[in-house]
Amino acid sequence: TREVLTHARNGHPVFVEILSHQLYYNERPACYIMINDISARKRTEKKLRESEKRYRMLFENMAQGVFYLNAEQKITSIND
């Protein structure tokens, strides 16, 4: 599986995922290729990274002490 950035006919960027398999069909070698548009997923991943960056900046620079506990009551994160 490969992820590739290409462009649509209108020039807009499009991320695609390419999956290929070699196989035999009627006892002859063949290749199966599937191409999926993953542009929406890539946009969502980018928004998630940006949101995480904003959260980290806020968490790390707060004047108040903040910490997170997991279900076992162990500290998982704490700011300075």
Backbone bond lengths (Angstrom), bond angles and torsions (degrees), N, CA, C in turn:
res aa  C-N    CA-C-N  psi(-1)  N-CA   C-N-CA  omega(-1)  CA-C   N-CA-C  phi
1 T - - - 1.458 - - 1.524 108.59 -
2 R 1.311 115.40 133.42 1.467 121.48 177.15 1.513 109.32 -130.36
3 E 1.325 116.34 146.07 1.456 122.01 172.74 1.516 107.27 -107.53
4 V 1.332 115.61 131.71 1.462 121.11 -174.50 1.524 109.31 -133.87
5 L 1.320 115.55 138.41 1.464 120.80 172.41 1.515 106.99 -94.98
6 T 1.318 115.71 123.66 1.457 121.03 177.56 1.521 107.48 -132.64
7 H 1.308 118.09 -169.17 1.466 120.85 -179.75 1.522 109.84 -132.23
8 A 1.332 115.22 141.18 1.458 121.31 176.03 1.528 109.02 -74.40
9 R 1.298 116.19 171.66 1.477 120.29 179.79 1.519 112.21 -58.90
10 N 1.348 115.91 -30.52 1.468 119.21 179.73 1.525 112.50 -81.76
11 G 1.342 117.01 1.14 1.450 121.13 177.18 1.518 115.15 92.84
12 H 1.325 117.75 -8.02 1.461 121.02 179.86 1.525 110.48 -72.54
13 P 1.335 116.22 142.44 1.470 118.83 179.01 1.527 110.92 -68.81
14 V 1.323 115.27 142.57 1.462 122.15 179.13 1.523 107.69 -136.57
15 F 1.319 116.35 127.16 1.460 120.72 173.50 1.522 107.91 -92.77
16 V 1.325 115.37 130.72 1.456 119.72 177.33 1.527 109.49 -126.76
17 E 1.302 114.72 151.85 1.461 122.62 174.73 1.525 106.38 -110.68
18 I 1.320 116.14 126.71 1.459 121.12 -177.19 1.524 108.74 -112.08
19 L 1.314 115.43 124.82 1.454 122.45 178.79 1.520 107.56 -121.63
20 S 1.333 117.37 126.83 1.459 119.80 179.73 1.524 110.41 -133.80
21 H 1.317 114.73 146.93 1.462 121.85 177.98 1.525 108.76 -138.63
22 Q 1.302 114.57 137.75 1.461 118.85 171.55 1.518 107.20 -88.71
23 L 1.317 116.61 139.35 1.450 121.41 -179.11 1.521 109.59 -152.91
24 Y 1.300 115.31 -177.89 1.465 120.85 176.53 1.518 108.33 -119.58
25 Y 1.320 114.85 137.39 1.463 121.76 177.83 1.524 106.67 -131.23
26 N 1.312 116.16 122.07 1.472 121.31 -175.18 1.528 110.65 53.73
27 E 1.328 114.25 41.82 1.461 122.55 178.26 1.526 114.00 63.59
28 R 1.330 115.62 20.90 1.469 120.17 177.08 1.521 108.45 -122.18
29 P 1.345 117.36 144.89 1.464 119.17 178.56 1.527 110.63 -63.76
30 A 1.312 113.86 140.92 1.468 120.38 179.41 1.524 108.14 -145.67
31 C 1.308 115.87 170.98 1.456 121.67 179.34 1.526 108.00 -134.00
32 Y 1.309 115.74 130.27 1.461 122.83 177.42 1.524 106.70 -104.35
33 I 1.321 117.38 124.02 1.462 122.01 -179.36 1.526 108.75 -126.64
34 M 1.335 115.68 129.82 1.453 121.06 177.17 1.528 107.80 -124.30
35 I 1.313 115.90 131.22 1.461 121.84 179.85 1.524 108.21 -120.57
36 N 1.336 115.71 122.80 1.466 121.64 179.68 1.515 110.17 -115.96
37 D 1.321 116.65 136.10 1.458 121.97 174.02 1.526 107.67 -77.58
38 I 1.323 117.27 116.07 1.468 121.80 -179.63 1.531 111.19 -114.20
39 S 1.329 116.72 23.90 1.465 121.27 -178.18 1.521 111.98 -60.18
40 A 1.336 118.01 -43.02 1.467 120.91 -179.32 1.528 110.02 -63.12
41 R 1.327 116.70 -41.89 1.465 120.15 178.43 1.520 110.81 -62.60
42 K 1.328 117.59 -42.56 1.466 121.36 179.60 1.531 111.08 -63.81
43 R 1.349 117.18 -39.76 1.467 119.97 177.63 1.526 110.47 -64.01
44 T 1.332 116.59 -41.51 1.459 121.14 178.74 1.527 110.93 -64.35
45 E 1.337 117.21 -42.66 1.465 120.96 178.18 1.527 110.87 -61.26
46 K 1.330 116.97 -39.92 1.467 120.84 179.04 1.528 110.71 -64.69
47 K 1.340 116.84 -44.00 1.463 120.08 178.46 1.519 110.87 -62.97
48 L 1.320 117.16 -38.40 1.462 121.09 178.30 1.530 111.15 -64.23
49 R 1.341 117.06 -43.68 1.470 120.27 177.68 1.525 111.09 -61.20
50 E 1.348 116.97 -42.30 1.465 120.96 179.64 1.518 110.83 -65.12
51 S 1.325 117.26 -40.64 1.458 121.76 178.70 1.527 110.39 -64.97
52 E 1.316 117.16 -43.22 1.468 121.54 178.02 1.527 110.59 -61.34
53 K 1.320 117.34 -39.98 1.464 121.36 179.44 1.531 110.56 -64.06
54 R 1.352 116.73 -43.43 1.466 120.19 178.23 1.526 110.53 -64.04
55 Y 1.336 116.97 -42.77 1.463 121.28 178.63 1.518 110.39 -60.17
56 R 1.325 117.31 -47.65 1.475 121.34 -178.78 1.523 111.00 -60.38
57 M 1.336 116.75 -43.72 1.471 119.93 179.71 1.521 110.55 -61.09
58 L 1.328 116.86 -45.12 1.464 121.00 179.52 1.524 110.43 -64.19
59 F 1.323 117.35 -49.27 1.466 122.70 -177.85 1.524 111.43 -60.22
60 E 1.312 116.97 -45.29 1.461 120.81 -175.81 1.528 113.40 -74.94
61 N 1.327 118.36 -21.61 1.463 121.18 -175.84 1.523 114.19 -108.03
62 M 1.332 117.91 6.50 1.467 120.45 178.89 1.526 110.27 -68.82
63 A 1.318 116.29 143.45 1.457 120.73 176.25 1.538 110.68 -75.38
64 Q 1.341 116.39 -29.29 1.458 120.80 179.40 1.530 110.09 -80.53
65 G 1.320 114.76 149.78 1.456 119.52 174.70 1.519 109.96 -79.25
66 V 1.307 116.11 130.67 1.462 121.37 -179.61 1.518 108.37 -133.17
67 F 1.336 115.46 138.87 1.456 118.72 174.84 1.525 109.12 -142.99
68 Y 1.316 115.85 156.09 1.460 122.59 178.72 1.517 108.86 -117.84
69 L 1.327 115.03 139.63 1.456 121.35 176.58 1.526 109.22 -113.04
70 N 1.344 115.83 146.79 1.459 118.93 174.15 1.530 109.03 -90.58
71 A 1.318 118.04 -173.90 1.466 122.52 -176.98 1.526 112.12 -62.38
72 E 1.324 117.51 -26.02 1.474 121.74 179.02 1.528 112.04 -89.22
73 Q 1.334 116.75 10.99 1.457 122.94 -179.80 1.527 113.20 64.47
74 K 1.318 117.24 29.25 1.470 122.21 175.81 1.530 107.46 -99.44
75 I 1.319 115.94 140.61 1.460 120.67 178.34 1.528 108.97 -69.79
76 T 1.333 114.82 126.02 1.474 120.16 178.83 1.512 112.25 -104.51
77 S 1.340 117.13 -26.55 1.472 122.08 178.28 1.515 108.29 -149.90
78 I 1.310 114.26 145.09 1.466 119.88 175.86 1.530 107.93 -151.49
79 N 1.317 115.13 137.63 1.473 117.24 178.91 1.523 110.36 -89.31
80 D 1.310 116.48 169.87 1.468 121.97 -177.88 1.512 110.90 -64.71
